[in-house]
Amino acid sequence: MAIELYELVGTEDRRFSPYCWRIRMALAHKGLEADIIPCRFTEKDKIAFSGGRTVPALRDGAAELTESWAIACYLEDTYADRPSLFGGDIGRAEARFINHWVDSTLHGTMIRPVVLDIHDHLDPVDQAYFRETREKRLGATLEEIQGQRDQVRPALNRSFRPLNALLKEQDFVCGDAPAYGDYIVFGAFQWVRSISPYAMVESDDPIHAWRERMLDLYDGLARSVTAYPS
């Protein structure tokens, strides 16, 4: 039985979940094929098997999982004979830090300039759900939040400083070659690229060059989907 990966979908078959992109890239890193099953925000019945209410959700034979970190660890441990996502226990711990940093800091900054764009790329059945939950979470209307792009820009640039500094010194977050830490960070940039033309980084930023390298991985996996030009 093939691995099944359930991932978020918007209009025009836009696959925009940053968490799902982590696992898409992890599967490619491991050389594992999977059936990719689209799931809207409001189609939680599709992933009820996982015991969770969010994507990604993964089914691999008797194994049923939700939450990207748990799935990544499962893939690493279950398919230990394939290329490692972490490169050992120290690498796993470092990737865990990156996971927390992106979830708690980077995502919260990056969503604000594009939150209305996300809404506008959802099917109508999902738009009301997204508006209600995100306006409650962010404390203003989607229009007000995205309308403050210029005010948010300095904070956005500050949040990118450590990443730009790192990528000025090396090709990938994890060193000479990509690993799961790269996929965690890349998921955030692929998320934005999937639903908005907004330029998160300047074309001469080290992050931009790194993102282009990530888009080229695995025969252009992330470049081949519906998205705005990078």
N, CA and C of each residue as an Amber inpcrd file, in Angstrom:
protein
   690
   0.8380000  -1.1920000   0.0000000   0.0000000   0.0000000   0.0000000
   0.8780000   1.2490000   0.0000000   0.5840000   2.1790000  -0.8880000
   1.3900000   3.3890000  -1.0080000   1.1860000   4.3080000   0.1930000
   2.2100000   5.0760000   0.4970000   2.0750000   6.1310000   1.4990000
   1.0590000   7.1480000   0.9950000   0.2040000   7.6170000   1.8750000
  -0.7650000   8.6610000   1.5450000  -0.4410000   9.9120000   2.3580000
  -0.3180000  11.0400000   1.6690000  -0.0860000  12.3190000   2.3300000
  -1.2540000  13.2440000   2.0230000  -1.9130000  13.6970000   3.0680000
  -3.0370000  14.6270000   2.9260000  -2.5080000  16.0380000   3.1480000
  -2.7600000  16.9170000   2.1640000  -2.2180000  18.2640000   2.2620000
  -3.2570000  19.3040000   1.8610000  -3.0430000  20.5180000   2.3430000
  -3.9870000  21.6150000   2.1580000  -3.9880000  22.0850000   0.7070000
  -5.1860000  22.4280000   0.2060000  -5.3140000  22.8910000  -1.1720000
  -6.2030000  24.1240000  -1.2230000  -5.8650000  25.0460000  -2.1190000
  -6.6840000  26.2250000  -2.3670000  -7.1830000  26.2140000  -3.7940000
  -7.5580000  27.3760000  -4.3050000  -8.0130000  27.4580000  -5.6830000
  -6.8610000  27.1710000  -6.6360000  -7.2140000  26.7790000  -7.8490000
  -6.2270000  26.4800000  -8.8950000  -5.2300000  25.4180000  -8.4530000
  -5.6850000  24.5460000  -7.5640000  -4.8520000  23.4540000  -7.0580000
  -3.5810000  23.9660000  -6.3760000  -3.6950000  25.0970000  -5.6870000
  -2.5360000  25.6580000  -4.9860000  -2.2930000  24.8850000  -3.6910000
  -1.1010000  24.3060000  -3.5690000  -0.7220000  23.5290000  -2.3920000
   0.1600000  24.4350000  -1.5240000  -0.4380000  25.0730000  -0.5320000
   0.2350000  26.1950000   0.1120000   0.6130000  25.9950000   1.5740000
   0.3190000  24.8640000   2.1580000   0.6450000  24.6870000   3.5750000
   2.1520000  24.5750000   3.7970000   2.7270000  25.4300000   4.6530000
   4.1700000  25.3120000   4.9290000   4.5250000  23.9930000   5.5960000
   3.6100000  23.4810000   6.3980000   3.8650000  22.2230000   7.1050000
   3.8410000  21.0410000   6.1430000   2.9440000  21.0980000   5.1740000
   2.8850000  20.0230000   4.1840000   4.1100000  20.0330000   3.2810000
   4.6200000  21.2330000   2.9800000   5.8220000  21.2880000   2.1490000
   7.0320000  20.6950000   2.8670000   7.0680000  20.8100000   4.1630000
   8.1560000  20.1520000   4.9000000   8.1650000  18.6520000   4.5910000
   6.9760000  18.0630000   4.5970000   6.8850000  16.6140000   4.4050000
   7.0290000  16.2370000   2.9450000   6.5250000  17.0440000   2.0370000
   6.7510000  16.7880000   0.6130000   8.2480000  16.6990000   0.3220000
   8.9910000  17.6580000   0.8510000  10.4330000  17.6740000   0.6100000
  11.1270000  16.5300000   1.3450000  10.6360000  16.1940000   2.5300000
  11.2180000  15.0820000   3.2860000  11.0250000  13.7580000   2.5530000
   9.8570000  13.5550000   1.9850000   9.6020000  12.3350000   1.2170000
  10.5400000  12.2530000   0.0180000  10.7100000  13.3710000  -0.6770000
  11.6160000  13.3860000  -1.8300000  13.0540000  13.1180000  -1.3900000
  13.4630000  13.6890000  -0.2780000  14.8030000  13.4690000   0.2770000
  15.0420000  11.9830000   0.5360000  14.0180000  11.3250000   1.0550000
  14.1100000   9.8980000   1.3620000  13.9230000   9.0180000   0.1250000
  13.5170000   9.6240000  -0.9890000  13.2480000   8.8400000  -2.1870000
  11.9870000   8.0140000  -2.0800000  11.0190000   8.5140000  -1.3250000
   9.7660000   7.7940000  -1.0980000   8.6470000   8.4030000  -1.9370000
   7.8900000   7.5670000  -2.5900000   6.7410000   8.0280000  -3.3540000
   5.5060000   8.0030000  -2.4710000   4.5790000   8.8980000  -2.7580000
   3.3470000   8.9690000  -1.9710000   2.2040000   9.4290000  -2.8540000
   1.0180000   8.9760000  -2.5210000  -0.1940000   9.5130000  -3.1290000
  -0.5360000  10.7970000  -2.3850000  -0.6080000  11.9120000  -3.1010000
  -0.8840000  13.2120000  -2.4910000  -2.3730000  13.4950000  -2.6130000
  -3.0340000  13.6460000  -1.4820000  -4.4860000  13.7960000  -1.4530000
  -4.8350000  15.1960000  -0.9670000  -5.4890000  16.0040000  -1.8150000
  -5.8280000  17.3790000  -1.4250000  -6.9280000  17.4160000  -0.3820000
  -6.8470000  18.4060000   0.4840000  -7.8100000  18.5330000   1.5850000
  -8.0160000  20.0150000   1.8820000  -9.2640000  20.4620000   1.8670000
  -9.5630000  21.8530000   2.2060000  -9.5970000  22.0220000   3.7230000
  -9.5660000  23.2820000   4.1550000  -9.6710000  23.5810000   5.5850000
 -10.9000000  22.9220000   6.1980000 -12.0070000  22.9470000   5.4640000
 -13.2820000  22.4780000   6.0060000 -13.5520000  21.0020000   5.7330000
 -12.5780000  20.2790000   5.2080000 -12.7530000  18.8510000   4.9390000
 -12.0220000  18.0120000   5.9900000 -12.2640000  18.3230000   7.2320000
 -11.5510000  17.6510000   8.3140000 -11.9410000  16.1770000   8.4410000
 -13.0680000  15.8110000   7.8530000 -13.4660000  14.4040000   7.8680000
 -12.4520000  13.5290000   7.1260000 -11.7750000  14.1040000   6.1410000
 -10.7950000  13.3370000   5.3740000  -9.6180000  12.8750000   6.2260000
  -9.3000000  13.6560000   7.2580000  -8.1120000  13.3440000   8.0670000
  -8.4790000  12.8560000   9.4640000  -9.7500000  12.5080000   9.6570000
 -10.1890000  12.0350000  10.9730000  -9.4190000  10.7890000  11.4030000
  -8.9850000   9.9830000  10.4330000  -8.2480000   8.7540000  10.7470000
  -6.9940000   9.0300000  11.5700000  -6.4100000  10.2270000  11.3960000
  -5.1280000  10.5450000  12.0310000  -5.2660000  10.9180000  13.5000000
  -6.5000000  11.1930000  13.9250000  -6.7140000  11.6460000  15.2890000
  -6.4740000  13.1270000  15.4680000  -6.1280000  13.8250000  14.3800000
  -5.8910000  15.2640000  14.4350000  -6.8780000  16.0190000  13.5730000
  -6.7320000  17.3440000  13.5890000  -7.6320000  18.1970000  12.8120000
  -6.8770000  19.0930000  11.8330000  -5.5950000  18.8470000  11.6710000
  -4.7900000  19.6570000  10.7720000  -3.9610000  18.7710000   9.8510000
  -3.5490000  19.3610000   8.7440000  -2.6240000  18.6930000   7.8370000
  -1.2170000  19.2250000   8.0990000  -0.2080000  18.4360000   7.7400000
  -0.2770000  17.1860000   7.0120000  -0.7520000  16.0300000   7.8820000
  -1.3740000  15.0880000   7.2130000  -1.6890000  13.8050000   7.8290000
  -1.1170000  12.7360000   6.9030000  -0.6160000  11.6820000   7.4980000
   0.0430000  10.6500000   6.7030000  -0.4330000   9.2770000   7.1280000
  -0.6640000   8.4390000   6.1230000  -0.9970000   7.0300000   6.3700000
   0.0240000   6.1750000   5.6260000   0.6400000   5.2700000   6.3520000
   1.6370000   4.3700000   5.7790000   1.3770000   2.9890000   6.3430000
   0.5790000   2.2050000   5.6240000   0.1680000   0.9210000   6.1580000
  -0.6590000   1.1140000   7.4130000  -0.2160000   0.5150000   8.5170000
  -0.9450000   0.6420000   9.7810000  -0.6220000   1.9400000  10.5090000
   0.4010000   2.6440000  10.0820000   0.8050000   3.8930000  10.7460000
  -0.0540000   5.0550000  10.2600000  -0.6200000   5.7850000  11.1920000
  -1.4540000   6.9460000  10.8780000  -0.9890000   8.1010000  11.7580000
  -0.5220000   9.1710000  11.1200000   0.1070000  10.2520000  11.8750000
  -0.4020000  11.6140000  11.4350000  -0.2750000  12.5710000  12.3500000
  -0.5160000  13.9710000  12.0480000   0.6070000  14.7860000  12.6800000
   0.7540000  16.0450000  12.2370000   1.7720000  16.9840000  12.7320000
   3.1170000  16.6990000  12.0560000   3.6400000  17.7350000  11.4240000
   4.7940000  17.5620000  10.5430000   6.0330000  17.0180000  11.2570000
   6.3080000  17.4820000  12.4820000   7.5010000  16.9930000  13.1700000
   7.3950000  15.5020000  13.4580000   6.2450000  15.0620000  13.9130000
   6.0470000  13.6400000  14.1920000   6.1910000  12.8140000  12.9180000
   5.6890000  13.3400000  11.8140000   5.7900000  12.6210000  10.5430000
   7.2460000  12.5410000  10.0920000   7.9770000  13.6430000  10.2160000
   9.3870000  13.6370000   9.8190000  10.1830000  12.6160000  10.6340000
   9.9490000  12.5750000  11.9330000  10.6500000  11.6080000  12.7850000
  10.2600000  10.1820000  12.4290000   9.0000000   9.9730000  12.0970000
   8.5530000   8.6450000  11.6710000   9.2800000   8.2220000  10.3950000
   9.3460000   9.1110000   9.4240000  10.0250000   8.7810000   8.1710000
  11.4990000   8.4830000   8.4090000  12.1260000   9.2720000   9.2720000
  13.5440000   9.0650000   9.5700000  13.7790000   7.7080000  10.2270000
  12.9520000   7.3570000  11.1790000  13.1620000   6.1320000  11.9510000
  12.6950000   4.8890000  11.2000000  11.6250000   5.0160000  10.4460000
  11.0690000   3.8660000   9.7280000  11.8820000   3.5420000   8.4850000
  12.4000000   4.5570000   7.8400000  13.1720000   4.3690000   6.6100000
  14.6250000   4.7880000   6.8510000  15.1960000   4.1820000   7.8800000
  16.5560000   4.5370000   8.3080000  17.6160000   4.1430000   7.2840000
  17.2720000   3.2350000   6.3640000  18.2270000   2.8110000   5.3420000
  18.3220000   3.8070000   4.1940000  17.4640000   4.8050000   4.1910000
  17.4630000   5.8230000   3.1350000  18.1540000   7.0900000   3.6410000
  18.4580000   8.0450000   2.7560000  19.1900000   9.2460000   3.1870000
  18.5760000   9.9010000   4.4140000  19.4170000  10.2490000   5.3580000
  18.9440000  10.7790000   6.6400000  18.4460000  12.2140000   6.5040000
  17.3500000  12.5030000   7.1890000  16.8190000  13.8640000   7.2470000
  17.5880000  14.7290000   8.2330000  18.2180000  14.1070000   9.2220000
  18.8350000  14.8440000  10.3220000  20.3450000  14.6640000  10.4300000
  20.8480000  13.5230000   9.9760000  22.2780000  13.2580000  10.1110000
  22.6990000  12.8880000  11.5150000  21.7800000  12.3390000  12.3050000
  22.1130000  11.9150000  13.6590000  21.3240000  12.6590000  14.7140000
  21.5630000  12.2930000  15.9750000  20.7960000  12.8630000  17.0840000
  21.0350000  14.3630000  17.2600000  22.2730000  14.8020000  17.0640000
  22.5560000  16.2340000  17.2040000  21.8120000  17.0210000  16.1280000
  21.8390000  16.5130000  14.9060000  21.1180000  17.1680000  13.8230000
  19.6210000  17.1860000  14.0500000  19.0990000  16.1250000  14.6670000
  17.6640000  16.0970000  14.9750000  17.3260000  17.1750000  16.0020000
  18.1700000  17.3130000  17.0110000  17.9310000  18.3320000  18.0310000
  18.0190000  19.7360000  17.4400000  18.9740000  19.9530000  16.5470000
  19.0940000  21.2640000  15.9080000  17.8900000  21.5500000  15.0170000
  17.4070000  20.5320000  14.3130000  16.2160000  20.7070000  13.4800000
  14.9910000  21.0070000  14.3340000  14.9470000  20.4350000  15.5290000
  13.8340000  20.7130000  16.4410000  13.8320000  22.1890000  16.8380000
  15.0120000  22.7460000  17.0800000  15.0960000  24.1810000  17.3750000
  14.5920000  25.0050000  16.1930000  15.0380000  24.6640000  14.9800000
  14.5860000  25.3900000  13.7900000  13.0740000  25.2910000  13.6630000
  12.5350000  24.1140000  13.9550000  11.0900000  23.9030000  13.8970000
  10.3640000  24.8800000  14.8270000  10.8480000  24.9790000  16.0670000
  10.2210000  25.8940000  17.0300000  10.3940000  27.3510000  16.6020000
  11.5740000  27.6960000  16.0950000  11.8310000  29.0830000  15.6750000
  10.9120000  29.5010000  14.5310000  10.7840000  28.6550000  13.5370000
   9.9280000  28.9860000  12.3940000   8.4700000  29.0760000  12.8210000
   8.0180000  28.1050000  13.6150000   6.6170000  28.0980000  14.0430000
   6.2810000  29.2980000  14.9170000   7.1750000  29.6540000  15.8180000
   6.8520000  30.6790000  16.8130000   7.2120000  32.0920000  16.3800000
   8.1380000  32.2330000  15.4530000   8.6280000  33.5600000  15.0820000
   8.4170000  33.8820000  13.6060000   8.9570000  33.0520000  12.7440000
   8.9470000  33.3760000  11.3190000   7.5380000  33.3860000  10.7370000
   6.7590000  32.3660000  11.0280000   5.4080000  32.3080000  10.4680000
   4.5660000  33.5070000  10.8880000   4.6610000  33.8810000  12.1530000
   3.8490000  34.9810000  12.6590000   4.1610000  36.3060000  11.9980000
   5.4140000  36.4860000  11.5910000   5.8090000  37.7090000  10.8900000
   5.4460000  37.6400000   9.4150000   5.6390000  36.4850000   8.8070000
   5.4350000  36.3560000   7.3660000   3.9730000  36.3470000   6.9550000
   3.0780000  35.9480000   7.8440000   1.6740000  35.8630000   7.4550000
   1.0360000  37.2370000   7.2830000   1.4840000  38.2210000   8.0080000
   0.7880000  39.5070000   8.0500000   0.7400000  40.2230000   6.6960000
   1.8110000  40.2500000   5.9140000   1.7310000  40.9410000   4.6220000
   0.9310000  40.2010000   3.5480000   0.5500000  38.9420000   3.8160000
  -0.0990000  38.1410000   2.7660000  -1.3970000  37.4850000   3.2220000
  -1.8790000  37.8300000   4.4120000  -3.0060000  37.0920000   4.9790000
  -4.2700000  37.2250000   4.1330000  -4.5050000  38.3880000   3.5450000
  -5.6700000  38.5380000   2.6760000  -5.4740000  37.7800000   1.3680000
  -4.2500000  37.7260000   0.8880000  -3.9630000  36.9500000  -0.3210000
  -4.2700000  35.4730000  -0.1010000  -3.9620000  34.9680000   1.0850000
  -4.3010000  33.5740000   1.3880000  -5.8080000  33.3820000   1.2650000
  -6.5600000  34.2420000   1.9300000  -8.0250000  34.1790000   1.8810000
  -8.5270000  34.1750000   0.4420000  -7.9690000  35.0400000  -0.3810000
  -8.4530000  35.2010000  -1.7510000  -8.0910000  34.0320000  -2.6520000
  -7.2150000  33.1550000  -2.1930000  -6.8620000  31.9690000  -2.9660000
  -7.4810000  30.6940000  -2.3850000  -8.4910000  30.8640000  -1.5680000
  -9.2290000  29.7310000  -1.0180000 -10.5560000  29.5770000  -1.7430000
 -11.0490000  28.3520000  -1.7790000 -12.3990000  28.1280000  -2.2820000
 -13.3930000  28.8110000  -1.3530000 -14.5270000  29.2740000  -1.8860000
 -15.5110000  29.9810000  -1.0550000 -15.8960000  29.2280000   0.2110000
 -15.9540000  27.9040000   0.1420000 -16.3510000  27.1200000   1.3090000
 -15.3530000  27.2780000   2.4550000 -14.1140000  27.6190000   2.1470000
 -13.0780000  27.7770000   3.1730000 -12.8760000  29.2230000   3.6150000
 -13.3430000  30.1750000   2.8310000 -13.0290000  31.5780000   3.1130000
 -13.6110000  32.0620000   4.4380000 -14.8490000  31.7020000   4.7170000
 -15.4740000  32.1530000   5.9660000 -14.7330000  31.5870000   7.1740000
 -14.3600000  30.3120000   7.0970000 -13.6060000  29.6770000   8.1870000
 -12.2720000  30.3800000   8.3920000 -11.5640000  30.6380000   7.3090000
 -10.2470000  31.2640000   7.4160000 -10.3570000  32.6710000   7.9890000
 -11.3230000  33.4340000   7.4990000 -11.4820000  34.8040000   7.9870000
 -11.7860000  34.8120000   9.4830000 -12.7200000  33.9930000   9.9070000
 -13.1060000  33.9790000  11.3170000 -11.9340000  33.5840000  12.2140000
 -11.2330000  32.5250000  11.8680000 -10.1630000  32.0290000  12.7400000
  -8.9400000  32.9400000  12.7280000  -8.5730000  33.4660000  11.5750000
  -7.3740000  34.3130000  11.5070000  -7.6190000  35.7070000  12.0600000
  -8.8030000  36.2590000  11.8610000  -9.0680000  37.5710000  12.4450000
  -9.1070000  37.4870000  13.9670000  -9.6200000  36.3880000  14.4830000
  -9.6130000  36.1900000  15.9310000  -8.1800000  36.0430000  16.4410000
  -7.3730000  35.3090000  15.7130000  -5.9910000  35.0600000  16.1300000
  -5.1300000  36.3160000  16.0280000  -5.3420000  37.1220000  14.9810000
  -4.4670000  38.2600000  14.7080000  -5.0130000  39.5830000  15.2180000
  -6.2740000  39.5990000  15.6420000  -6.8140000  40.7700000  16.3170000
  -7.2270000  41.9220000  15.4390000  -7.4940000  41.6700000  14.1630000
  -7.9440000  42.7250000  13.2480000  -8.5110000  42.0530000  12.0030000
  -9.1260000  42.8470000  11.1230000  -9.6260000  42.2710000   9.8800000
  -8.4520000  41.9220000   8.9690000  -8.6950000  40.9970000   8.0570000
  -7.6430000  40.6150000   7.1190000  -7.1810000  41.8150000   6.3020000
  -8.1430000  42.6600000   5.9240000  -7.8040000  43.8450000   5.1370000
  -6.9110000  44.8050000   5.9270000  -7.2220000  44.9870000   7.1980000
  -6.4110000  45.8790000   8.0350000  -4.9960000  45.3350000   8.2180000
  -4.9050000  44.0390000   8.4290000  -3.5910000  43.4260000   8.6700000
  -2.7050000  43.5390000   7.4340000  -3.2270000  43.1200000   6.2870000
  -2.4110000  43.1730000   5.0740000  -2.1490000  44.6160000   4.6460000
  -3.0550000  45.5200000   4.9950000  -2.8700000  46.9300000   4.6670000
  -1.7100000  47.5810000   5.3970000  -1.1450000  46.8790000   6.3700000
  -0.0140000  47.4120000   7.1410000   1.3290000  46.8380000   6.6700000
   1.3760000  46.4190000   5.4090000   2.6020000  45.8210000   4.8790000
   3.8360000  46.6940000   5.1110000   3.6970000  47.9690000   4.8020000
   4.8580000  48.8560000   4.9140000   5.3470000  48.9700000   6.3560000
   4.4020000  48.9880000   7.2960000   4.7770000  49.0910000   8.7070000
   5.4400000  47.8070000   9.2060000   5.0450000  46.6750000   8.6370000
   5.5670000  45.3780000   9.0720000   6.9390000  45.0880000   8.4680000
   7.2550000  45.7400000   7.3720000   8.4710000  45.4090000   6.6260000
   9.7490000  45.4560000   7.4680000   9.9650000  46.4610000   8.3080000
  11.1930000  46.4570000   9.1180000  11.3120000  45.2320000  10.0290000
  10.2030000  44.8320000  10.6450000  10.2320000  43.6460000  11.5070000
  10.5010000  42.3920000  10.6880000   9.9460000  42.3520000   9.4940000
  10.1720000  41.2160000   8.6030000  11.6540000  41.1100000   8.2480000
  12.2370000  42.2240000   7.8780000  13.6640000  42.2190000   7.5250000
  14.5360000  41.8040000   8.7090000  14.1700000  42.2650000   9.9090000
  14.9410000  41.8680000  11.1000000  14.8510000  40.3700000  11.3440000
  13.6760000  39.8060000  11.1190000  13.5030000  38.3700000  11.3590000
  14.3280000  37.5300000  10.3920000  14.6580000  38.1010000   9.2300000
  15.4430000  37.3700000   8.2330000  16.9540000  37.5050000   8.4370000
  17.3840000  38.3970000   9.3190000  18.8200000  38.6730000   9.4540000
  19.6620000  37.4340000   9.7560000  19.2920000  36.6120000  10.7570000
  20.1440000  35.4480000  11.0340000  20.1800000  34.4610000   9.8800000
  19.0650000  34.3380000   9.1690000  19.0170000  33.4200000   8.0350000
  19.8730000  33.9410000   6.8830000  19.7730000  35.2270000   6.5950000
  20.6220000  35.8070000   5.5490000  22.0980000  35.6840000   5.9060000
  22.4310000  35.9200000   7.1740000  23.8280000  35.8180000   7.6020000
  24.3610000  34.4010000   7.4180000  23.5430000  33.4110000   7.7770000
  23.9490000  32.0140000   7.6300000  24.1430000  31.6520000   6.1640000
  23.1710000  32.0390000   5.3290000  23.1990000  31.6360000   3.9250000
  24.2020000  32.4370000   3.1010000  24.7470000  33.4680000   3.6810000
  25.8630000  34.1650000   3.0480000  27.1390000  33.3480000   3.1790000
  27.1770000  32.4780000   4.1890000  28.3720000  31.6870000   4.4840000
  28.3060000  30.2700000   3.9280000  27.1150000  29.7590000   3.6840000
  26.9770000  28.3770000   3.2230000  25.7560000  28.2560000   2.3220000
  25.7290000  27.1990000   1.5180000  24.6750000  27.0600000   0.5070000
  23.3200000  26.6930000   1.0840000  23.3220000  25.9510000   2.1900000
  22.0610000  25.4880000   2.7590000  22.0360000  25.7350000   4.2640000
  20.8660000  25.7440000   4.8250000  20.7240000  25.9140000   6.2690000
  21.5190000  24.8480000   7.0030000  21.5140000  23.6400000   6.4660000
  22.1760000  22.5170000   7.1250000  23.6100000  22.2920000   6.6600000
  24.1480000  23.2060000   5.8590000  25.5470000  23.0890000   5.4570000
  25.7270000  23.0070000   3.9570000  26.4790000  22.0080000   3.5130000
  26.7820000  21.8690000   2.0900000  25.6520000  21.2290000   1.3030000
  24.7370000  20.5830000   1.9830000  23.6240000  19.9040000   1.3220000
  22.3580000  20.1080000   2.1510000  21.1920000  20.0410000   1.5260000
  19.9500000  20.2730000   2.2620000  19.5740000  19.0980000   3.1490000
  18.9190000  19.4070000   4.2470000  18.3580000  18.4020000   5.1430000
  17.0660000  18.9720000   5.7320000  16.5410000  18.3230000   6.7590000
  15.1990000  18.6950000   7.2070000  15.1190000  20.1330000   7.7090000
  16.1970000  20.6600000   8.2950000  16.1840000  22.0590000   8.7070000
  15.8960000  22.9910000   7.5460000  16.4550000  22.6830000   6.3750000
  16.1590000  23.4680000   5.1770000  14.6910000  23.3610000   4.7970000
  14.1370000  22.1650000   4.8990000  12.7530000  21.9710000   4.4790000
  11.7860000  22.7080000   5.3930000  12.1190000  22.7980000   6.6780000
  11.2800000  23.5480000   7.6090000  11.2150000  25.0150000   7.1870000
  12.3740000  25.6070000   6.9540000  12.4200000  27.0240000   6.5880000
  11.8340000  27.2360000   5.1950000  12.1680000  26.3600000   4.2760000
  11.6710000  26.5040000   2.9070000  10.1530000  26.4580000   2.8520000
   9.5430000  25.6390000   3.6980000   8.0870000  25.5570000   3.7030000
   7.4340000  26.9140000   3.8660000   8.0370000  27.7780000   4.6900000
   7.4800000  29.1120000   4.9140000   7.5310000  29.9540000   3.6460000
   8.6250000  29.8710000   2.9130000   8.7560000  30.6730000   1.6970000
   7.9210000  30.0980000   0.5480000   7.7790000  28.7910000   0.4970000
   6.9240000  28.1810000  -0.5220000   5.4530000  28.4850000  -0.2400000
   5.0960000  28.5630000   1.0220000   3.7490000  28.9670000   1.4550000
   3.3930000  30.3170000   0.8420000   4.2620000  31.2990000   1.0290000
   4.0030000  32.6420000   0.5010000   3.9990000  32.6290000  -1.0200000
   4.9710000  31.9660000  -1.6080000   5.0790000  31.9140000  -3.0680000
   3.8390000  31.2970000  -3.7060000   3.1850000  30.4030000  -2.9970000
   2.0250000  29.7070000  -3.5430000   0.7820000  30.5790000  -3.6250000
   0.7240000  31.6220000  -2.7850000  -0.5300000  32.3680000  -2.6980000
  -0.3930000  33.8790000  -2.8480000   0.8110000  34.3850000  -3.0760000
   0.9570000  35.8340000  -3.1410000   2.1390000  36.2430000  -4.0140000
   1.9810000  37.3280000  -4.7730000   3.1120000  37.8670000  -5.5320000
   4.0230000  38.7470000  -4.6810000   3.6850000  38.9210000  -3.4120000
   4.4570000  39.8060000  -2.5370000   5.8940000  39.3040000  -2.4000000
   6.8440000  40.2000000  -2.5700000   8.2670000  39.8420000  -2.4860000
   8.7210000  39.8630000  -1.0330000   8.8940000  38.7030000  -0.4510000
   9.3310000  38.6140000   0.9390000  10.7860000  39.0310000   1.1120000
  11.6030000  38.7280000   0.1130000  13.0290000  39.0550000   0.1940000
  13.4610000  39.7480000  -1.0830000  14.5680000  40.4720000  -1.0070000
  15.1230000  41.1450000  -2.1770000  15.8710000  40.1340000  -3.0460000
  15.9540000  40.4300000  -4.3380000  16.5700000  39.4870000  -5.2720000
  18.0560000  39.2680000  -5.0070000  18.7070000  40.2090000  -4.3140000
  20.1280000  40.0320000  -4.0120000  20.3800000  39.5000000  -2.6050000
  19.3250000  39.1340000  -1.8870000  19.4810000  38.5390000  -0.5630000
  19.9780000  37.0970000  -0.6810000  20.8330000  36.6490000   0.2220000
  21.2280000  35.2370000   0.2240000  20.0280000  34.2900000   0.3210000
  18.9820000  34.7000000   1.0200000  17.7880000  33.8490000   1.1190000
  17.2110000  33.5830000  -0.2600000  17.1910000  34.5970000  -1.1120000
  16.6220000  34.4350000  -2.4510000  17.3890000  33.3810000  -3.2410000
  18.7160000  33.4440000  -3.2120000  19.5270000  32.4600000  -3.9310000
  19.3220000  31.0590000  -3.3610000  19.2350000  30.9660000  -2.0430000
  18.9700000  29.6660000  -1.3960000  17.6150000  29.1240000  -1.8180000
  16.6010000  29.9910000  -1.8360000  15.2680000  29.5410000  -2.2360000
  15.2800000  29.0030000  -3.6620000  16.0330000  29.6380000  -4.5470000
  16.1410000  29.1370000  -5.9160000  16.7780000  27.7520000  -5.9330000
  17.7840000  27.5420000  -5.1030000  18.3980000  26.2070000  -5.0240000
  17.3930000  25.1880000  -4.5110000  16.5960000  25.5850000  -3.5380000
  15.5870000  24.6720000  -2.9970000  14.5270000  24.3430000  -4.0460000
  14.1420000  25.3240000  -4.8320000  13.1380000  25.0960000  -5.8770000
  13.6410000  24.1300000  -6.9440000  14.9460000  24.0660000  -7.1300000
  15.5240000  23.1810000  -8.1430000  15.6830000  21.7390000  -7.6610000
  15.5920000  21.5180000  -6.3530000  15.8080000  20.1730000  -5.8240000
  14.7750000  19.1830000  -6.3520000  15.2140000  17.9330000  -6.4540000
  14.3220000  16.8180000  -6.7930000  13.5560000  17.0970000  -8.0910000
  14.3440000  17.4270000  -9.1130000  13.7980000  17.7020000 -10.4480000
  12.7870000  18.8390000 -10.4400000  13.0460000  19.8300000  -9.6170000
  12.1710000  20.9980000  -9.5880000  10.8150000  20.7320000  -8.9700000
  10.7770000  19.8530000  -7.9740000   9.5100000  19.4810000  -7.3340000
   8.6950000  20.7030000  -6.9160000   9.2840000  21.5970000  -6.1530000
   8.5400000  22.7420000  -5.6310000   8.3050000  23.8120000  -6.6890000
   9.1040000  23.8160000  -7.7310000   8.9370000  24.7830000  -8.8080000
   7.8190000  24.3760000  -9.7660000   7.4610000  23.1040000  -9.7600000
   6.5220000  22.5810000 -10.7560000   5.0610000  22.8270000 -10.4090000
   4.7740000  23.2890000  -9.2050000   3.3830000  23.4540000  -8.7830000
   2.8880000  24.8610000  -9.0920000   1.5790000  25.0610000  -8.9740000
   0.9860000  26.3720000  -9.2060000   1.4740000  27.3580000  -8.1560000
   2.0980000  28.4400000  -8.6030000   2.6520000  29.4320000  -7.6780000
   2.9730000  30.6970000  -8.4570000   3.2830000  31.7460000  -7.7280000
   3.7260000  32.9860000  -8.3560000   5.2100000  32.8890000  -8.6840000
   5.6750000  33.6640000  -9.6650000   7.1000000  33.6230000 -10.0100000
   7.9590000  33.9390000  -8.7940000   9.0660000  33.2630000  -8.6840000
   9.9340000  33.4640000  -7.5280000  10.7950000  34.7000000  -7.7120000
